[in-house]
Amino acid sequence: MTELQQTFLFYTMIYFMLKGAVFVAFYIVTIIIEREARIRHAQLRVYLKQKRNAEENRWQVAYQMLNDKKLAKQEQALLSKAS
């Protein structure tokens, strides 16, 4: 094998090693990003669940107050008719 062929094979080997290293690095970065995204998604689901529960409680109080007003008006109307 000539010196030129040996040099070519050496640089070809280095090229493929670097190419493999880049692919491995991208794979590892992808795994890390995916893990972070899954964690953030889980945190978002918990946050939205808490927010939904708080909204439900807030509106529950509002509807309870509205129903109390309606009931009071109905009782007032019944009392005025009975008099």
CORRAWO-V891054 format. One record per backbone hydrogen bond with DSSP energy under -1.0 kcal/mol. CO is the residue of the C=O (numbers start at 1). NH is the residue of the N-H. Records with the same first field share a line. If there is no record, write none. Layout:
# CORRAWO-V891054
CO = NH, NH
This chain:
# CORRAWO-V891054
2 = 6
3 = 7
4 = 8
5 = 9
6 = 10
7 = 11
8 = 12
9 = 13
10 = 14
11 = 15
12 = 16
13 = 17
14 = 18
15 = 19
16 = 20
17 = 21
18 = 22
19 = 23
20 = 24
21 = 25
22 = 26
23 = 27
24 = 28
25 = 29
26 = 30
27 = 31
28 = 32
29 = 33
30 = 34
31 = 35
32 = 36
33 = 37
34 = 38
35 = 39
36 = 40
37 = 41
38 = 42
39 = 43
40 = 44
41 = 45
42 = 46
43 = 47
44 = 48
45 = 49
46 = 50
47 = 51
48 = 52
49 = 53
50 = 54
51 = 55
52 = 56
53 = 57
54 = 58
55 = 59
56 = 60
57 = 61
58 = 62
59 = 63
60 = 64
61 = 65
62 = 66
63 = 67
64 = 68
65 = 69
66 = 70
67 = 71
68 = 72
69 = 73
70 = 74
71 = 75
72 = 76
73 = 77
74 = 78
75 = 79
76 = 80
77 = 81
78 = 82
79 = 83
